[in-house]
Amino acid sequence: CQSKGKDKNQWIEISQELYLRTKHNKIYRSPKQCREHWTCYMDPDLKKGPWKGQEDLILLKEFVKIGKRWSEIAKKLQGRT
């Protein structure tokens, strides 16, 4: 998952705000956990539907070319993590 748009201090603030806004069951998430959750699951630019044939081909081609370097492969698949 690639982080985009926010710097380290913003993720610290988001982590702190999450903790402050949870009343009964205080939820603590590290800034890194907040960033990863956003970039891998919540970002509205993510594609969450079925994979298209062309995406499958890109995935297979890149896997054969560079191996299990998933973060590098994900860069080739716009909107996929």
MILO-73403 format. One record per residue (C-alpha): residue number from 1; chain; z, y, x. Coordinates in pm, 1 decimal, padded with zeros to 6 digits. Each point is the difference from the previous one (the first is absolute). Layout:
% MILO-73403
+-----+---+----------+----------+----------+
!   k ! c !        Z !        Y !        X !
+-----+---+----------+----------+----------+
! NUM ! A !        Z !        Y !        X !
...
+-----+---+----------+----------+----------+
This chain:
% MILO-73403
+-----+---+----------+----------+----------+
!   k ! c !        Z !        Y !        X !
+-----+---+----------+----------+----------+
!   1 ! A !  00000.0 !  00000.0 !  00000.0 !
!   2 ! A ! -00092.8 !  00336.1 !  00128.1 !
!   3 ! A !  00216.2 !  00305.1 ! -00053.0 !
!   4 ! A ! -00181.6 !  00315.1 ! -00094.5 !
!   5 ! A !  00098.7 !  00351.4 ! -00083.0 !
!   6 ! A !  00375.1 !  00012.0 !  00062.1 !
!   7 ! A !  00185.4 !  00050.9 !  00325.1 !
!   8 ! A !  00319.2 ! -00172.8 !  00112.9 !
!   9 ! A !  00231.8 !  00271.9 ! -00133.2 !
!  10 ! A ! -00148.4 ! -00024.3 ! -00348.5 !
!  11 ! A !  00072.8 ! -00374.0 ! -00011.7 !
!  12 ! A !  00359.1 !  00072.3 !  00107.8 !
!  13 ! A !  00032.4 !  00246.2 ! -00289.0 !
!  14 ! A ! -00147.6 ! -00250.0 ! -00246.2 !
!  15 ! A !  00244.4 ! -00266.8 !  00119.4 !
!  16 ! A !  00294.2 !  00234.9 ! -00045.2 !
!  17 ! A ! -00119.3 !  00114.0 ! -00343.5 !
!  18 ! A ! -00034.2 ! -00360.5 ! -00117.6 !
!  19 ! A !  00359.2 ! -00064.3 !  00100.8 !
!  20 ! A !  00128.4 !  00315.6 ! -00169.2 !
!  21 ! A ! -00188.4 ! -00062.0 ! -00325.5 !
!  22 ! A !  00122.3 ! -00356.9 ! -00051.2 !
!  23 ! A !  00325.4 !  00039.8 ! -00189.8 !
!  24 ! A !  00176.5 ! -00332.3 ! -00052.1 !
!  25 ! A ! -00165.3 ! -00233.1 !  00247.0 !
!  26 ! A ! -00059.5 !  00217.6 !  00302.8 !
!  27 ! A ! -00332.4 ! -00106.9 !  00147.2 !
!  28 ! A ! -00047.9 !  00055.9 !  00369.4 !
!  29 ! A ! -00347.8 ! -00035.1 !  00144.6 !
!  30 ! A ! -00084.2 !  00103.0 !  00351.6 !
!  31 ! A ! -00274.1 !  00259.6 !  00046.4 !
!  32 ! A ! -00222.6 ! -00276.0 !  00135.8 !
!  33 ! A !  00057.6 ! -00213.4 ! -00310.3 !
!  34 ! A ! -00084.4 !  00296.4 ! -00224.8 !
!  35 ! A ! -00320.6 !  00069.6 !  00193.0 !
!  36 ! A ! -00109.5 ! -00363.9 ! -00005.0 !
!  37 ! A !  00073.6 ! -00038.8 ! -00371.4 !
!  38 ! A ! -00211.7 !  00306.8 ! -00075.0 !
!  39 ! A ! -00291.9 ! -00093.9 !  00223.2 !
!  40 ! A ! -00008.3 ! -00366.3 ! -00100.5 !
!  41 ! A !  00085.4 !  00012.3 ! -00371.4 !
!  42 ! A !  00032.2 !  00342.3 ! -00164.3 !
!  43 ! A ! -00277.8 !  00217.2 !  00143.2 !
!  44 ! A ! -00235.6 !  00076.0 ! -00292.7 !
!  45 ! A ! -00300.5 ! -00033.1 !  00233.4 !
!  46 ! A !  00063.3 ! -00374.1 !  00046.8 !
!  47 ! A ! -00235.5 ! -00249.7 ! -00159.8 !
!  48 ! A !  00205.5 ! -00255.0 ! -00190.6 !
!  49 ! A ! -00272.2 ! -00179.6 ! -00192.6 !
!  50 ! A ! -00200.9 ! -00307.9 !  00091.9 !
!  51 ! A ! -00181.2 ! -00001.9 !  00331.9 !
!  52 ! A ! -00374.7 !  00057.1 ! -00004.6 !
!  53 ! A ! -00239.6 ! -00228.8 !  00184.0 !
!  54 ! A ! -00082.7 !  00270.2 !  00253.2 !
!  55 ! A !  00371.6 !  00043.8 !  00080.3 !
!  56 ! A !  00032.2 ! -00374.9 !  00056.6 !
!  57 ! A ! -00293.9 !  00007.8 !  00239.8 !
!  58 ! A !  00146.8 !  00291.2 !  00195.0 !
!  59 ! A !  00334.1 ! -00180.9 !  00021.5 !
!  60 ! A ! -00157.7 ! -00322.6 !  00128.1 !
!  61 ! A ! -00232.5 !  00180.2 !  00242.4 !
!  62 ! A !  00284.1 !  00203.3 !  00150.5 !
!  63 ! A !  00230.9 ! -00302.6 !  00017.1 !
!  64 ! A ! -00260.9 ! -00195.5 !  00195.6 !
!  65 ! A ! -00065.2 !  00300.3 !  00224.1 !
!  66 ! A !  00358.7 !  00111.2 !  00079.5 !
!  67 ! A !  00229.4 ! -00276.3 ! -00129.2 !
!  68 ! A !  00328.9 !  00051.9 ! -00183.1 !
!  69 ! A !  00025.1 !  00372.5 !  00066.7 !
!  70 ! A !  00059.9 !  00077.6 ! -00366.5 !
!  71 ! A !  00082.1 !  00368.5 !  00039.5 !
!  72 ! A ! -00331.8 !  00049.2 !  00180.3 !
!  73 ! A ! -00184.9 ! -00195.9 ! -00267.9 !
!  74 ! A !  00168.2 !  00202.8 ! -00276.5 !
!  75 ! A ! -00144.4 !  00318.1 !  00151.2 !
!  76 ! A ! -00347.6 ! -00135.2 ! -00078.8 !
!  77 ! A !  00090.4 ! -00065.3 ! -00364.8 !
!  78 ! A !  00044.1 !  00337.2 ! -00168.6 !
!  79 ! A !  00291.3 ! -00011.3 ! -00243.6 !
!  80 ! A !  00119.9 ! -00349.3 !  00098.0 !
!  81 ! A !  00308.7 ! -00079.0 !  00205.6 !
+-----+---+----------+----------+----------+
